[in-house]
Structures are given as C-alpha cells and as structure tokens.
Amino acid sequence: MAHHQHTHNHSEKHLHASPHNQGRTFVLTIFLNVIYVAVEFTYGFLVNSTALIADAGHNVSDVLGLLLAWGAVILGRKRPSKRYTYGLRSTSILAALANAMLLLVACGAIALEAIHRFSQPPAIAGLTVSIVAAIGIVINGLSALLLMKGSRGDLNIRGAYLHMAADTAVSLAVVITGAAMLYTGWFWLDPAISLVIVVVIVIGTWDLLRESLQLALSAVPAQIDVQAIDAYLCQLEGVTDIHDLHIWGLSTTESALTVHLVMPDGHPGDAFMDEIVQTLEERFSVHHSTLQIELGTTDHECSLTLVKPVQHHHH
C-alpha cells in the first residue's frame, strides 16, 4: 500500500466540479461488477471452485463498497439543515468504516471454507475457472481505471479504487491457478489461492479500517500538519498565544478547525480574519475554520488540558 502524503487541493476542486461524471462512473462500475459477480458465483458453484467463490465474494464486497461510496458522495452534497448543521458529509467516513468491516467479515467466511477443503479437495474444471477469472481481469481493470481519477483526494473513492486494483491482481492469480490445475491436477491449489486472496483483502482493508476509524474518532486527518498550523497561528501579527486548537475531519475529504487566538490589542478586523481562513484552506487544507479572538484579560486555560487547579470556564 502506498502511503500518501498529498496536498489535495487541486484534485479537491476537480472532484467537486464534476459530481455528475462521478455519479455516472459509479453507476457504470456497479453495473459491470454486479453482472460479473452473478456469473462468477454461478460458475464457482457449478465447477465447485472456492477460488472463484472467494473472488466473487471479494467482488461483492466491492460492489457494496462502491454503493456505500456512491451513497456517501450523494449524501455529502446535501445541504446543511437545522439538525445536521454540517450537512451529511460525515456519511463518507461511516461508509469507509462499514466497507472495511464488511470486507473483514467476508474474509473470515471464505477462509473457513477454504481451510475446510484442504482435507479432500474436490476435482475442479480448471479451464472454466481460468476463463471466468480472465473476464474478471477485464472488468476490474476497467473499473479501476474509471475510478482512478477520483481517487486522489478522497479516502472513500480511494477505498473503492484500491479494491478494484487489488481485484485485478486477484483475478490474475485465479487465472494462473485454473491453468495450473488443468495441467497438474493439483486441486489443493484452489483452496490455497482462496487463502491468499483473503490475506490480500485483509492487508488492503487494514489501512482503510485504521484511517476511517481515526476520522470517526475526530482524529486530525492524515494529510494535515498540526505543528505547521500551530506555528503559523502563533506567528500572526498581534497574536500572543493560542489555545483550544482542534482539527478534525468533516468527511473523507474536508476538515474543520477551531482555535482561540489571544490578541491583547483587540479585534484585528474582518479582513485579517478572512486572510487567516483563506491561508488555512489554501496552504493547510483546512476547509472550515472558526476563530475566537480573546484579549487575554482573564485566565483562559485550554478546556481540555487543565493542568492548573481547575477553574471552570464555559467556552
């Protein structure tokens, strides 16, 4: 898994610019994959191959992943309401999380079946397995290409895209297994490759699970540099101290920040504030900032790091 350290501002803009294209992409990839899953399950069942069934299970989880990601893209565009003041952006975080958990469950089921089969592997039509999996390479490869464009700035779409890319590799492995069984008659290769597929899915999903869990727990998003933001705010003209700096993800692509700035000379004016907000967005990828200006006349201690004897301040 490549570790991504990206400034995703340009791709951000481009992502929001073409929501309809994105919707079309999702519909097309979902359609292709649903048909393929049906074919793969049927053949896996007919020729008794756990490898095909594992691959189909993997593809089902993809379709679900795509549906979740697509749903989250739609919900993420809903306008804020009185109750959901941030809109429904954070559904994308929940989708990524649900997606990861779902995959892990599917893995468990497939692994059990494969292990069970090692004792007496049934005879399997290797050629059929190879042909069906080869179709999968085409479909997954195509889906991955379609999703690649959107995957740069969005954890959610990246999740879907990574599945497609992994699937292409997995289908290739199944093709090779089918061919190998055809020539050698080693039918234990079938459950063996199923276990390999499971390992591939688990490794790929782990990252997604970790990142989406962090976002769900309001951790600072991976691409944001807290130290740099802290340093930037502290060096602002007229700012003697900052506290209560909080940064969290509103969705898989957007982040928010709140901070208290201590400015003894009083309110610096709206233009100054606007400039800070703009810099935070452009330079530090923070899309929603809320700044509170204080004169420093009372003793404000950050409400979450009370080291001094407790004094209650209602923020």
Contacts in CASP RR format, 6 or more apart in sequence:
PFRMAT RR
TARGET T0000
AUTHOR 0000-0000-0000
METHOD contacts of the structure
MODEL  1
MAHHQHTHNHSEKHLHASPHNQGRTFVLTIFLNVIYVAVEFTYGFLVNST
ALIADAGHNVSDVLGLLLAWGAVILGRKRPSKRYTYGLRSTSILAALANA
MLLLVACGAIALEAIHRFSQPPAIAGLTVSIVAAIGIVINGLSALLLMKG
SRGDLNIRGAYLHMAADTAVSLAVVITGAAMLYTGWFWLDPAISLVIVVV
IVIGTWDLLRESLQLALSAVPAQIDVQAIDAYLCQLEGVTDIHDLHIWGL
STTESALTVHLVMPDGHPGDAFMDEIVQTLEERFSVHHSTLQIELGTTDH
ECSLTLVKPVQHHHH
1 162 0 8 1.000
1 203 0 8 1.000
1 204 0 8 1.000
1 207 0 8 1.000
4 158 0 8 1.000
4 222 0 8 1.000
4 223 0 8 1.000
5 223 0 8 1.000
6 152 0 8 1.000
6 153 0 8 1.000
6 223 0 8 1.000
7 223 0 8 1.000
7 285 0 8 1.000
8 152 0 8 1.000
8 153 0 8 1.000
8 223 0 8 1.000
8 253 0 8 1.000
8 285 0 8 1.000
9 282 0 8 1.000
9 285 0 8 1.000
11 150 0 8 1.000
11 152 0 8 1.000
11 153 0 8 1.000
12 153 0 8 1.000
12 253 0 8 1.000
15 22 0 8 1.000
15 150 0 8 1.000
15 153 0 8 1.000
15 154 0 8 1.000
15 253 0 8 1.000
19 73 0 8 1.000
19 77 0 8 1.000
22 73 0 8 1.000
22 150 0 8 1.000
22 157 0 8 1.000
23 70 0 8 1.000
23 73 0 8 1.000
25 146 0 8 1.000
25 147 0 8 1.000
25 149 0 8 1.000
26 66 0 8 1.000
26 69 0 8 1.000
26 70 0 8 1.000
26 73 0 8 1.000
27 70 0 8 1.000
28 146 0 8 1.000
29 66 0 8 1.000
29 143 0 8 1.000
29 146 0 8 1.000
29 147 0 8 1.000
29 160 0 8 1.000
29 164 0 8 1.000
30 63 0 8 1.000
30 66 0 8 1.000
30 67 0 8 1.000
30 70 0 8 1.000
32 139 0 8 1.000
32 142 0 8 1.000
32 143 0 8 1.000
33 59 0 8 1.000
33 62 0 8 1.000
33 63 0 8 1.000
33 66 0 8 1.000
33 139 0 8 1.000
33 143 0 8 1.000
34 63 0 8 1.000
36 59 0 8 1.000
36 135 0 8 1.000
36 136 0 8 1.000
36 139 0 8 1.000
37 56 0 8 1.000
37 57 0 8 1.000
37 59 0 8 1.000
37 60 0 8 1.000
37 63 0 8 1.000
39 132 0 8 1.000
39 135 0 8 1.000
40 52 0 8 1.000
40 53 0 8 1.000
40 55 0 8 1.000
40 56 0 8 1.000
40 59 0 8 1.000
40 132 0 8 1.000
40 133 0 8 1.000
40 136 0 8 1.000
41 52 0 8 1.000
41 53 0 8 1.000
41 56 0 8 1.000
41 57 0 8 1.000
43 49 0 8 1.000
43 52 0 8 1.000
43 128 0 8 1.000
43 129 0 8 1.000
43 132 0 8 1.000
44 52 0 8 1.000
44 53 0 8 1.000
44 56 0 8 1.000
44 129 0 8 1.000
44 132 0 8 1.000
45 53 0 8 1.000
46 128 0 8 1.000
47 124 0 8 1.000
47 125 0 8 1.000
47 126 0 8 1.000
47 128 0 8 1.000
47 129 0 8 1.000
48 122 0 8 1.000
48 123 0 8 1.000
48 124 0 8 1.000
49 124 0 8 1.000
49 125 0 8 1.000
49 126 0 8 1.000
49 128 0 8 1.000
49 129 0 8 1.000
49 190 0 8 1.000
50 110 0 8 1.000
50 113 0 8 1.000
50 114 0 8 1.000
50 117 0 8 1.000
50 190 0 8 1.000
50 191 0 8 1.000
50 194 0 8 1.000
51 129 0 8 1.000
51 133 0 8 1.000
51 174 0 8 1.000
51 177 0 8 1.000
51 178 0 8 1.000
51 189 0 8 1.000
51 190 0 8 1.000
51 191 0 8 1.000
51 193 0 8 1.000
51 194 0 8 1.000
51 197 0 8 1.000
52 129 0 8 1.000
52 132 0 8 1.000
52 133 0 8 1.000
52 174 0 8 1.000
53 110 0 8 1.000
53 113 0 8 1.000
53 194 0 8 1.000
54 110 0 8 1.000
54 114 0 8 1.000
54 193 0 8 1.000
54 194 0 8 1.000
54 197 0 8 1.000
54 198 0 8 1.000
55 133 0 8 1.000
55 136 0 8 1.000
55 167 0 8 1.000
55 170 0 8 1.000
55 171 0 8 1.000
55 174 0 8 1.000
55 197 0 8 1.000
57 106 0 8 1.000
57 110 0 8 1.000
58 106 0 8 1.000
58 163 0 8 1.000
58 166 0 8 1.000
58 167 0 8 1.000
58 170 0 8 1.000
58 197 0 8 1.000
58 201 0 8 1.000
59 136 0 8 1.000
59 140 0 8 1.000
59 167 0 8 1.000
60 106 0 8 1.000
61 99 0 8 1.000
61 102 0 8 1.000
61 103 0 8 1.000
61 106 0 8 1.000
61 163 0 8 1.000
61 201 0 8 1.000
62 143 0 8 1.000
62 160 0 8 1.000
62 163 0 8 1.000
62 164 0 8 1.000
62 167 0 8 1.000
64 99 0 8 1.000
64 102 0 8 1.000
65 95 0 8 1.000
65 99 0 8 1.000
65 102 0 8 1.000
65 159 0 8 1.000
65 160 0 8 1.000
65 163 0 8 1.000
66 160 0 8 1.000
68 95 0 8 1.000
68 96 0 8 1.000
68 98 0 8 1.000
68 99 0 8 1.000
69 92 0 8 1.000
69 95 0 8 1.000
69 96 0 8 1.000
69 99 0 8 1.000
69 156 0 8 1.000
69 157 0 8 1.000
69 159 0 8 1.000
69 160 0 8 1.000
71 91 0 8 1.000
71 95 0 8 1.000
72 91 0 8 1.000
72 92 0 8 1.000
72 94 0 8 1.000
72 95 0 8 1.000
72 96 0 8 1.000
72 156 0 8 1.000
72 251 0 8 1.000
72 252 0 8 1.000
73 92 0 8 1.000
73 156 0 8 1.000
73 157 0 8 1.000
75 88 0 8 1.000
75 89 0 8 1.000
75 91 0 8 1.000
75 92 0 8 1.000
76 87 0 8 1.000
76 88 0 8 1.000
76 89 0 8 1.000
76 91 0 8 1.000
76 92 0 8 1.000
76 251 0 8 1.000
78 84 0 8 1.000
78 87 0 8 1.000
78 88 0 8 1.000
79 87 0 8 1.000
80 86 0 8 1.000
80 87 0 8 1.000
81 87 0 8 1.000
86 250 0 8 1.000
86 256 0 8 1.000
89 250 0 8 1.000
89 251 0 8 1.000
89 254 0 8 1.000
90 249 0 8 1.000
90 250 0 8 1.000
90 251 0 8 1.000
91 251 0 8 1.000
92 154 0 8 1.000
92 155 0 8 1.000
92 156 0 8 1.000
92 251 0 8 1.000
92 252 0 8 1.000
92 253 0 8 1.000
93 212 0 8 1.000
93 215 0 8 1.000
93 216 0 8 1.000
93 249 0 8 1.000
93 251 0 8 1.000
93 252 0 8 1.000
94 216 0 8 1.000
95 156 0 8 1.000
96 155 0 8 1.000
96 156 0 8 1.000
96 159 0 8 1.000
96 208 0 8 1.000
96 211 0 8 1.000
96 212 0 8 1.000
96 215 0 8 1.000
96 252 0 8 1.000
97 209 0 8 1.000
97 212 0 8 1.000
97 213 0 8 1.000
97 216 0 8 1.000
99 159 0 8 1.000
99 208 0 8 1.000
99 212 0 8 1.000
100 205 0 8 1.000
100 208 0 8 1.000
100 209 0 8 1.000
100 212 0 8 1.000
101 209 0 8 1.000
103 201 0 8 1.000
103 202 0 8 1.000
103 205 0 8 1.000
104 202 0 8 1.000
104 205 0 8 1.000
104 209 0 8 1.000
106 201 0 8 1.000
107 198 0 8 1.000
107 201 0 8 1.000
107 202 0 8 1.000
107 205 0 8 1.000
108 198 0 8 1.000
110 194 0 8 1.000
110 197 0 8 1.000
110 198 0 8 1.000
111 194 0 8 1.000
111 195 0 8 1.000
111 198 0 8 1.000
113 191 0 8 1.000
113 194 0 8 1.000
114 191 0 8 1.000
114 192 0 8 1.000
114 194 0 8 1.000
114 195 0 8 1.000
114 198 0 8 1.000
115 191 0 8 1.000
115 195 0 8 1.000
117 190 0 8 1.000
117 191 0 8 1.000
118 188 0 8 1.000
118 191 0 8 1.000
118 192 0 8 1.000
121 187 0 8 1.000
121 188 0 8 1.000
121 190 0 8 1.000
121 191 0 8 1.000
122 187 0 8 1.000
123 187 0 8 1.000
124 178 0 8 1.000
124 181 0 8 1.000
124 187 0 8 1.000
124 190 0 8 1.000
126 178 0 8 1.000
126 179 0 8 1.000
126 181 0 8 1.000
126 182 0 8 1.000
127 178 0 8 1.000
127 182 0 8 1.000
129 174 0 8 1.000
129 175 0 8 1.000
129 177 0 8 1.000
129 178 0 8 1.000
129 181 0 8 1.000
129 190 0 8 1.000
130 174 0 8 1.000
130 175 0 8 1.000
130 178 0 8 1.000
130 179 0 8 1.000
130 182 0 8 1.000
133 171 0 8 1.000
133 172 0 8 1.000
133 174 0 8 1.000
133 175 0 8 1.000
133 178 0 8 1.000
134 171 0 8 1.000
134 175 0 8 1.000
136 167 0 8 1.000
136 168 0 8 1.000
136 171 0 8 1.000
137 168 0 8 1.000
137 171 0 8 1.000
137 172 0 8 1.000
137 175 0 8 1.000
140 164 0 8 1.000
140 165 0 8 1.000
140 167 0 8 1.000
140 168 0 8 1.000
140 171 0 8 1.000
141 164 0 8 1.000
141 165 0 8 1.000
141 167 0 8 1.000
141 168 0 8 1.000
143 164 0 8 1.000
143 167 0 8 1.000
144 161 0 8 1.000
144 164 0 8 1.000
144 165 0 8 1.000
144 167 0 8 1.000
144 168 0 8 1.000
147 157 0 8 1.000
147 160 0 8 1.000
147 161 0 8 1.000
147 164 0 8 1.000
148 161 0 8 1.000
150 157 0 8 1.000
150 161 0 8 1.000
151 157 0 8 1.000
151 158 0 8 1.000
151 159 0 8 1.000
151 160 0 8 1.000
151 161 0 8 1.000
151 162 0 8 1.000
152 158 0 8 1.000
153 253 0 8 1.000
154 252 0 8 1.000
154 253 0 8 1.000
155 208 0 8 1.000
155 211 0 8 1.000
155 212 0 8 1.000
155 215 0 8 1.000
155 252 0 8 1.000
155 253 0 8 1.000
156 252 0 8 1.000
156 253 0 8 1.000
159 208 0 8 1.000
162 204 0 8 1.000
162 208 0 8 1.000
166 200 0 8 1.000
166 201 0 8 1.000
166 204 0 8 1.000
169 200 0 8 1.000
170 197 0 8 1.000
170 200 0 8 1.000
173 193 0 8 1.000
173 196 0 8 1.000
173 197 0 8 1.000
174 193 0 8 1.000
174 197 0 8 1.000
177 189 0 8 1.000
177 190 0 8 1.000
177 193 0 8 1.000
178 189 0 8 1.000
178 190 0 8 1.000
180 186 0 8 1.000
180 189 0 8 1.000
181 187 0 8 1.000
181 189 0 8 1.000
181 190 0 8 1.000
211 222 0 8 1.000
212 252 0 8 1.000
214 222 0 8 1.000
215 221 0 8 1.000
215 248 0 8 1.000
215 249 0 8 1.000
215 252 0 8 1.000
218 248 0 8 1.000
218 249 0 8 1.000
219 248 0 8 1.000
220 226 0 8 1.000
220 247 0 8 1.000
220 248 0 8 1.000
220 255 0 8 1.000
221 247 0 8 1.000
221 248 0 8 1.000
221 249 0 8 1.000
221 255 0 8 1.000
221 285 0 8 1.000
223 285 0 8 1.000
224 247 0 8 1.000
224 255 0 8 1.000
224 284 0 8 1.000
224 285 0 8 1.000
224 286 0 8 1.000
225 284 0 8 1.000
226 245 0 8 1.000
226 247 0 8 1.000
228 284 0 8 1.000
229 245 0 8 1.000
229 247 0 8 1.000
229 257 0 8 1.000
229 280 0 8 1.000
229 284 0 8 1.000
229 286 0 8 1.000
230 242 0 8 1.000
230 245 0 8 1.000
232 279 0 8 1.000
232 280 0 8 1.000
232 283 0 8 1.000
232 284 0 8 1.000
233 239 0 8 1.000
233 242 0 8 1.000
233 245 0 8 1.000
233 259 0 8 1.000
233 261 0 8 1.000
233 276 0 8 1.000
234 241 0 8 1.000
234 242 0 8 1.000
236 261 0 8 1.000
236 276 0 8 1.000
237 268 0 8 1.000
238 263 0 8 1.000
238 264 0 8 1.000
238 265 0 8 1.000
238 268 0 8 1.000
239 261 0 8 1.000
239 262 0 8 1.000
239 263 0 8 1.000
240 262 0 8 1.000
240 263 0 8 1.000
240 264 0 8 1.000
240 296 0 8 1.000
241 261 0 8 1.000
241 262 0 8 1.000
241 296 0 8 1.000
242 259 0 8 1.000
242 260 0 8 1.000
242 261 0 8 1.000
242 262 0 8 1.000
243 259 0 8 1.000
243 260 0 8 1.000
243 262 0 8 1.000
243 300 0 8 1.000
243 301 0 8 1.000
243 302 0 8 1.000
244 258 0 8 1.000
244 259 0 8 1.000
244 260 0 8 1.000
244 292 0 8 1.000
244 302 0 8 1.000
244 303 0 8 1.000
244 304 0 8 1.000
244 315 0 8 1.000
245 257 0 8 1.000
245 258 0 8 1.000
245 259 0 8 1.000
246 257 0 8 1.000
246 258 0 8 1.000
246 259 0 8 1.000
247 255 0 8 1.000
247 256 0 8 1.000
247 257 0 8 1.000
247 286 0 8 1.000
248 255 0 8 1.000
248 256 0 8 1.000
249 255 0 8 1.000
249 256 0 8 1.000
250 256 0 8 1.000
250 287 0 8 1.000
250 288 0 8 1.000
254 287 0 8 1.000
254 288 0 8 1.000
255 285 0 8 1.000
255 286 0 8 1.000
255 287 0 8 1.000
255 288 0 8 1.000
256 286 0 8 1.000
256 287 0 8 1.000
256 288 0 8 1.000
256 289 0 8 1.000
256 290 0 8 1.000
257 280 0 8 1.000
257 286 0 8 1.000
257 288 0 8 1.000
257 289 0 8 1.000
257 290 0 8 1.000
258 289 0 8 1.000
258 290 0 8 1.000
258 291 0 8 1.000
258 292 0 8 1.000
259 289 0 8 1.000
259 290 0 8 1.000
259 291 0 8 1.000
259 292 0 8 1.000
260 291 0 8 1.000
260 292 0 8 1.000
260 293 0 8 1.000
260 294 0 8 1.000
260 300 0 8 1.000
260 302 0 8 1.000
260 315 0 8 1.000
261 291 0 8 1.000
261 292 0 8 1.000
261 293 0 8 1.000
261 294 0 8 1.000
262 294 0 8 1.000
262 295 0 8 1.000
262 296 0 8 1.000
262 300 0 8 1.000
263 293 0 8 1.000
263 294 0 8 1.000
263 295 0 8 1.000
264 295 0 8 1.000
264 296 0 8 1.000
266 293 0 8 1.000
266 295 0 8 1.000
267 293 0 8 1.000
268 293 0 8 1.000
273 291 0 8 1.000
273 293 0 8 1.000
276 289 0 8 1.000
276 291 0 8 1.000
277 289 0 8 1.000
277 291 0 8 1.000
280 286 0 8 1.000
280 289 0 8 1.000
281 287 0 8 1.000
281 289 0 8 1.000
294 300 0 8 1.000
298 313 0 8 1.000
299 311 0 8 1.000
300 313 0 8 1.000
301 307 0 8 1.000
301 308 0 8 1.000
301 311 0 8 1.000
301 313 0 8 1.000
303 313 0 8 1.000
303 315 0 8 1.000
END
